[in-house]
Amino acid sequence: MRALVTGGSQGIGGAVCRRLAADAVMRGETPAIVLTVRSFRPDVDELVSTLQEMGARVLPLEAELSDPDAASRVVAAAVDFCGGLDALVSNAGLMGAGGPLAAADVADWDRVFAVNVRAPWLLAKAAFPALTASGGAMVAVASMSGVHPHPNGGAYAASKAALIMLCRQLAQEWGPQGVRVNAVSPGMTRTPLTRHIYANAEVAERRAGLVPLRRVAEPDDVADAVAFLLRSAHVTGENVTVDGGFSSSILGHMPGLPRAGK
C-alpha cells in the first residue's frame, strides 16, 4: 500500500493512516505512507512513531493546502517516496468562521472552498497519472453537512456538497482508466477538534441519544469506511455516510407518529 493522506494528524486522518498500515502489514506488505499536516506538532510525531513501529515507511510533510501550488508538490513528493501511488485520501478540511450566509465574509468563503474543494481537485489532478498506473483509488472525507445543511454553518456545508459532487464527477471521468473515486461523509464524530463538545457529559449523552446506534462515531469508524472504499474494486462515485443512521432518522423525531400497537 502506497498512500498519500492529507490532514494526517490525530483524529480521522491518523486513524486512516493506522488502518491502511495495519491492513498492508496483514497482507505481508511494507506500507509506505505520506501524510500532510499544516504544522508539525507533538501529536504528529507520535503518529509517525506509531506507524513506523507498525512497520510502515512514513514521510510527514508540512503543507498549506489553501496554496494552489501545494498539491502538486505534495503529490510529487509522495510518488517519489512511495515509488508510485495506490491511494489518495483527501482528508484535510476547514470549518471556517461559520455564522449565517447573509453575514459571511468573502475571504472566509474563499478559504473554505480553497481547502475543502479546490485542494482535493488539485490533488486528484496531480495524482491521476500515478493512480492510473496502479489502478488505484481516491477517497475524500466530506461530511453529512454536505447533504443535510444546518443554520449558521457558513461556507462549510456548501463546500462539502461541492466536494461530494467533485468525487462523483471524477468517478465518471476516471472510470475508463480504472481509477475509482468515492467520498465518505462522517456524522457526529469524536475527534480532537470536537473534544470540547463531548467534554460536556449532558451534550454527549443527548447527541448519542439521537443516533439509532446510540453512540457517536470514533475516528476508527470512519477509517473503516475509507479502507472499504479503497479496496472495493467495483464501487465508485458513491458517498458513504458514517453516522450510525442519524441523518436518515429525521422522521423518527416528529411528534405525533403512530406507536406500535396503536
PAMARDREN-465289 format. One line per 10 residues: number of its first residue (from 1); their letters; for each residue x, y, z of C-alpha. Coordinates in steps of 0.02 Angstrom, whole numbers, plus 50000, padded with zeros to 5 digits. Example, Ala and Ser with C-alpha at 12.3 -4.5 7.8 and 13.67 -1.06 7.14 Angstrom:
BEGIN
1) as) 50615:49775:50390  50684:49947:50357 .
end
This chain:
BEGIN
1) mralvtggsq) 50000:50000:50000  50071:50166:49942  49960:50303:50010  49950:50492:50025  49838:50552:50167  49809:50738:50191  49763:50804:50362  49857:50656:50434  49868:50707:50615  49769:50633:50760 .
11) giggavcrrl) 49584:50612:50727  49512:50541:50566  49672:50564:50465  49777:50473:50594  49651:50332:50608  49654:50311:50418  49844:50303:50418  49845:50171:50554  49711:50068:50469  49797:50070:50300 .
21) aadavmrget) 49963:50023:50381  49885:49880:50481  49793:49810:50330  49951:49815:50224  50054:49728:50356  49921:49592:50371  49938:49564:50183  50125:49544:50203  50165:49713:50125  50276:49854:50186 .
31) paivltvrsf) 50162:50007:50185  50229:50173:50126  50126:50320:50191  50149:50505:50158  50044:50615:50271  50022:50803:50266  49992:50922:50410  49979:51111:50421  50116:51113:50553  50222:50988:50647 .
41) rpdvdelvst) 50165:50957:50825  50198:50825:50958  50042:50727:50908  50108:50716:50730  50274:50648:50792  50178:50522:50897  50078:50464:50745  50234:50446:50639  50319:50344:50775  50165:50232:50791 .
51) lqemgarvlp) 50160:50199:50604  50346:50160:50599  50327:50039:50744  50190:49953:50644  50317:49925:50504  50273:50070:50388  50387:50187:50295  50323:50361:50335  50354:50535:50266  50269:50680:50354 .
61) leaelsdpda) 50253:50839:50253  50207:51015:50307  50086:51088:50180  49963:51232:50173  49834:51163:50053  49750:51331:50027  49904:51369:49922  49861:51312:49744  50041:51258:49714  50048:51144:49866 .
71) asrvvaaavd) 49953:50997:49791  50073:50960:49650  50223:50972:49767  50144:50854:49892  50095:50726:49761  50266:50732:49679  50350:50701:49847  50230:50558:49884  50257:50473:49717  50445:50489:49737 .
81) fcggldalvs) 50447:50424:49917  50325:50281:49886  50382:50234:49712  50206:50261:49647  50035:50284:49725  49893:50164:49759  49782:50276:49865  49745:50460:49888  49644:50504:50043  49595:50687:50041 .
91) naglmgaggp) 49551:50715:50223  49614:50890:50263  49470:51010:50287  49420:51176:50362  49264:51227:50457  49283:51413:50430  49207:51552:50533  49028:51490:50524  48880:51602:50550  48734:51649:50435 .
101) laaadvadwd) 48773:51660:50250  48698:51834:50241  48841:51893:50351  48978:51781:50279  49145:51855:50237  49210:51832:50058  49386:51793:50117  49323:51657:50234  49211:51583:50098  49357:51577:49976 .
111) rvfavnvrap) 49475:51498:50103  49350:51362:50150  49320:51319:49968  49506:51325:49931  49544:51193:50063  49385:51088:50053  49356:51084:49865  49498:51159:49763  49635:51065:49856  49555:50892:49832 .
121) wllakaafpa) 49531:50933:49647  49712:50987:49627  49775:50836:49725  49669:50723:49614  49736:50805:49455  49915:50785:49512  49890:50605:49571  49793:50545:49419  49942:50478:49319  50008:50379:49467 .
131) ltasggamva) 49835:50313:49512  49805:50264:49331  49969:50168:49328  49924:50071:49485  49737:50053:49458  49719:50148:49621  49582:50245:49707  49541:50409:49790  49430:50438:49941  49384:50612:50001 .
141) vasmsgvhph) 49319:50645:50175  49163:50753:50158  49027:50773:50291  48844:50737:50321  48832:50928:50315  48861:50912:50128  48691:50828:50114  48597:50896:50265  48629:51081:50298  48609:51166:50465 .
151) pnggayaask) 48593:51351:50510  48750:51453:50539  48864:51331:50451  48938:51467:50343  49027:51403:50188  49060:51231:50262  48903:51137:50207  48909:51210:50032  49093:51163:50015  49062:50984:50070 .
161) aalimlcrql) 48916:50968:49949  49032:51027:49811  49164:50900:49867  49039:50757:49854  48992:50809:49678  49175:50829:49633  49203:50647:49681  49053:50589:49581  49111:50682:49427  49290:50619:49442 .
171) aqewgpqgvr) 49222:50442:49459  49132:50458:49294  49280:50534:49204  49411:50417:49275  49315:50253:49274  49375:50206:49098  49555:50219:49162  49516:50104:49308  49530:50239:49441  49392:50239:49572 .
181) vnavspgmtr) 49338:50394:49668  49220:50396:49818  49176:50505:49966  49147:50467:50149  49033:50581:50250  49057:50569:50438  48918:50620:50554  48947:50666:50736  49122:50604:50775  49238:50616:50925 .
191) tpltrhiyan) 49398:50697:50865  49524:50819:50942  49426:50960:50858  49262:50908:50942  49336:50858:51110  49269:51016:51192  49091:50969:51139  49096:50795:51213  49180:50857:51372  49004:50911:51420 .
201) aevaerragl) 48927:50747:51480  48748:50807:51454  48781:50861:51274  48874:50699:51238  48728:50597:51305  48599:50696:51208  48697:50678:51047  48718:50491:51069  48532:50476:51105  48490:50548:50934 .
211) vplrrvaepd) 48589:50413:50844  48498:50249:50808  48656:50153:50857  48658:50257:51018  48836:50318:51003  48929:50448:50902  49069:50389:50788  49251:50367:50833  49387:50405:50704  49414:50218:50678 .
221) dvadavafll) 49233:50203:50618  49270:50325:50478  49436:50240:50440  49342:50075:50417  49236:50154:50280  49387:50233:50195  49480:50066:50194  49325:49979:50124  49309:50102:49980  49494:50093:49939 .
231) rsahvtgenv) 49488:49904:49919  49314:49885:49840  49355:49857:49657  49180:49889:49588  49122:50037:49693  49145:50213:49626  49052:50378:49628  48974:50342:49799  48956:50444:49957  48954:50332:50110 .
241) tvdggfsssi) 48879:50413:50264  48957:50357:50428  48838:50425:50559  48757:50275:50644  48595:50307:50549  48572:50483:50615  48545:50577:50452  48410:50456:50394  48316:50459:50560  48237:50631:50546 .
251) lghmpglpra) 48058:50567:50528  48078:50470:50689  48093:50635:50784  47924:50700:50726  47793:50718:50862  47629:50626:50837  47697:50472:50749  47596:50311:50773  47665:50193:50904  47673:50004:50900 .
261) gk) 47505:49927:50943  47411:50092:50923 .
end
